[in-house]
């Protein structure tokens, strides 16, 4: 069997009896989480879409456009409306994974009105893990824009700066808009979409966590890649707002580099900079920055890149107390953008 077809075969729905059980279970979980987190309120209506409708809309999940550790993104058309469908891998049931899927729907439903969040249309509860249905305005993953060696498209510096600013404001909204702050936890370039109009869209809140009432931090399971994990989180398993600031710092470095794994270990960068304040002058910076950004940029562009790097390095300080808060990061990015 074709490997991709074999991979997709796990996405097929169950018989009617299994569907009704999954619908009741997932519907109950979703309602419970909405009540616990937001007193049952949601910013947009969560439209329930049947498995039959979704299979028809995606031509039986025929066009997979992205595969991640959690599942797949499929293209489809619901009526006359282009859609993206996020389908979790149909593995043996895992409470953690089910909670992640419910979490994703609940949080996305609260912030889907934001311009820089992928718009949720509805969900299908008739699978083992709920499927999410998004609006598709034509898109490209930020990962592909930055790292695809076969792409002729160059993602310019101004666009990267705009992406950084937009994502920082979404994370700041998560931290400040609700009585219980939401920590995104794992900000990466493969969780950001740039649509056909150049608008940045954040998605995938399955690993996000809402802080307990009146608390500023919470202990959580270690999830993520060790080389990109907040060192405080790795040591203590404690998640707080500065966990997101660390992720934001790594995100900024990836925007600068235009490719993966070019930077030394983040802590090593910070320690090197502290040891030798001239180490990250422009000559050194050029070794790590996407060369297309620096070509013909002039002194103003060099100053912007240096300010951008300095901000990123402050975000990845080893101790959370030494990092800025996310709103400060957003404001400084805005200031850098205005200096263009």
Secondary structure, DSSP 8 states (H G I E B T S, - for coil): --HHHHHHGGG----HHHHHHHHHHHHHHHHHHHHHHHTT--SS--EE--HHHHHHHTTTTT-EEEE-SSEEEEEEEETTEEEEEEEE---S--HHHHHHHHHHHHHHHHHTTSTTB--EEEEE-SSSS-EEEEE---EEEHHHHHH-TT------HHHHHHHHHHHHHHHHHHHHSSSS-EE-----GGGEEEETTS-EEE---TT-EE--TT-SEEE----S-GGGS-HHHHHH-EEEHHHHHHHHHHHHHHHHHSSTT-S--HHHHHHHHHH-TTTTSHHHHTTTS-HHHHTT-HHHHHHHHHHHHHHHHHHT-SSGGGS--HHHHHHHHHHHHHT-
